[in-house]
Amino acid sequence: MTRIRELTIGDYDDMVRLWERGRIPFKPKGRDSREEIRRQMRKNAELFLGVFDERLLVGVVVGSHDGRKGWINRLAVSRECRRKGIAQLLLACVEKALRKRGARIFCALVEESNLESINLFRKQGYLIHRDILYLSKREGEDV
Ligand SMILES: CC(C)(COP(=O)(O)OP(=O)(O)OC[C@H]1O[C@@H](n2cnc3c(N)ncnc32)[C@H](O)[C@@H]1OP(=O)(O)O)[C@@H](O)C(=O)NCCC(=O)NCCS
């Protein structure tokens, strides 16, 4: 039986396992380190969601709100449990949590080659903006 709940820092190793297996480019020495995630969870517990099959974490998403928009980050579902609607469930729940914080725009950064993810977001009503380039300024490789 699957269920969804807020994640705690006790789930950290399982979250990382899903990100590694899903080839998510996460930052274990930066914003995804155990200490950083612990700090973020203290402020935004309801934006860290996991789907469990019995006691096994099979899906994860991290929401963030920048004061203007809601962002969908680090979404991953274990290979064995894909195409069962788990990502859609995570998206719906994290959007709901972001909406409670005032978000009316939901966004995600997706690699151009990631067709699974692009299809998923489009199915959920997201539009692709081909005229926009992502620019960022980073204070180091690991942040
Ligand atoms: C992308 C990902 C999260 C989808 O998880 P999922 O639980 O399998 O997705 P769902 O079952 O909710 O699928 C919803 C829709 O997404 C699309 N989709 C999902 N997997 C797909 C695939 N392999 N090929 C084409 N479309 C796909 C389909 O439109 C699907 O609807 P359908 O099953 O009715 O056709 C999962 O493939 C994954 O973890 N990938 C690796 C990590 C990753 O890329 N994360 C996203 C980073 S932005």
The ligand as an ORCA input file, in Angstrom:
! r2SCAN-3c Opt
* xyz 0 1
  C      10.070     11.723    -14.327
  C       9.611     10.765    -13.189
  C       9.677     11.501    -11.863
  C       8.176     10.315    -13.492
  O       7.721      9.516    -12.395
  P       6.475      8.509    -12.530
  O       5.957      8.224    -11.169
  O       6.846      7.351    -13.377
  O       5.421      9.390    -13.326
  P       3.842      9.134    -13.428
  O       3.536      7.667    -13.341
  O       3.148     10.031    -12.465
  O       3.613      9.570    -14.940
  C       2.862     10.703    -15.304
  C       3.064     10.996    -16.767
  O       4.431     11.353    -17.028
  C       4.778     10.941    -18.364
  N       5.823      9.922    -18.312
  C       6.322      9.336    -17.215
  N       7.278      8.439    -17.572
  C       7.366      8.489    -18.906
  C       8.167      7.779    -19.868
  N       9.079      6.856    -19.484
  N       8.016      8.088    -21.156
  C       7.103      8.991    -21.566
  N       6.300      9.682    -20.705
  C       6.441      9.426    -19.398
  C       3.506     10.366    -18.964
  O       2.780     11.428    -19.557
  C       2.804      9.856    -17.718
  O       1.433      9.670    -17.882
  P       0.893      8.237    -18.440
  O       1.544      7.167    -17.593
  O      -0.582      8.321    -18.247
  O       1.314      8.148    -19.867
  C      10.494      9.484    -13.165
  O      10.610      8.967    -14.461
  C      11.887      9.723    -12.597
  O      12.104      9.645    -11.380
  N      12.878     10.020    -13.478
  C      14.258     10.241    -13.036
  C      14.413     11.520    -12.257
  C      13.928     12.714    -13.029
  O      14.176     12.847    -14.205
  N      13.224     13.601    -12.312
  C      12.704     14.833    -12.842
  C      13.706     15.923    -12.695
  S      13.067     17.456    -13.331
*
